[in-house]
């Protein structure tokens, strides 16, 4: 994993943990597409979030995805590709 990807995943995960209490009720079960510590958009499936991330960030493909659940899971590099539940 490149240093840029590693930093992006770490920044996004930390920011997601901070934002989670404010978004859990309204977005539970959705997938948050993230970049630079900001939630870009919510999606119903991890696949939809991943495809949008590839399209939006086509230049460098640097983004991550987190499922809005009560306890966030840090999957490191794979946080943008492997959901907590079945797709």
URNORPE-V790944 format. One record per residue. N is the residue number from 1. RES is the residue in one small letter. SS is DSSP state (H for helix, E for strand, C for the rest). PSI is psi in whole degrees, 0 to 359 (* if undefined). Layout:
# URNORPE-V790944
N_RES_SS_PSI ; N_RES_SS_PSI
This chain:
# URNORPE-V790944
1_x_C_134 ; 2_x_C_160 ; 3_x_H_323 ; 4_x_H_314 ; 5_x_H_315 ; 6_x_H_314 ; 7_x_H_318 ; 8_x_H_314 ; 9_x_H_315 ; 10_x_H_315 ; 11_x_H_314 ; 12_x_H_319 ; 13_x_H_316 ; 14_x_H_313 ; 15_x_H_319 ; 16_x_H_317 ; 17_x_H_320 ; 18_x_H_324 ; 19_x_H_339 ; 20_x_H_314 ; 21_x_H_328 ; 22_x_H_344 ; 23_x_H_348 ; 24_x_H_312 ; 25_x_H_320 ; 26_x_H_342 ; 27_x_H_15 ; 28_x_C_134 ; 29_x_C_352 ; 30_x_C_171 ; 31_x_E_125 ; 32_x_E_121 ; 33_x_E_126 ; 34_x_E_149 ; 35_x_E_138 ; 36_x_C_35 ; 37_x_C_9 ; 38_x_E_144 ; 39_x_E_119 ; 40_x_E_314 ; 41_x_E_159 ; 42_x_E_146 ; 43_x_E_157 ; 44_x_C_330 ; 45_x_C_155 ; 46_x_H_327 ; 47_x_H_314 ; 48_x_H_318 ; 49_x_H_318 ; 50_x_H_314 ; 51_x_H_317 ; 52_x_H_318 ; 53_x_H_318 ; 54_x_H_322 ; 55_x_H_312 ; 56_x_H_319 ; 57_x_C_44 ; 58_x_C_336 ; 59_x_C_317 ; 60_x_C_351 ; 61_x_C_31 ; 62_x_C_109 ; 63_x_C_171 ; 64_x_E_165 ; 65_x_E_135 ; 66_x_E_137 ; 67_x_E_136 ; 68_x_C_98 ; 69_x_C_169 ; 70_x_C_324 ; 71_x_C_110 ; 72_x_C_148 ; 73_x_C_125 ; 74_x_C_107 ; 75_x_C_15 ; 76_x_H_228 ; 77_x_H_326 ; 78_x_H_3 ; 79_x_H_340 ; 80_x_H_355 ; 81_x_C_339 ; 82_x_C_109 ; 83_x_C_163 ; 84_x_C_328 ; 85_x_C_174 ; 86_x_C_146 ; 87_x_C_*
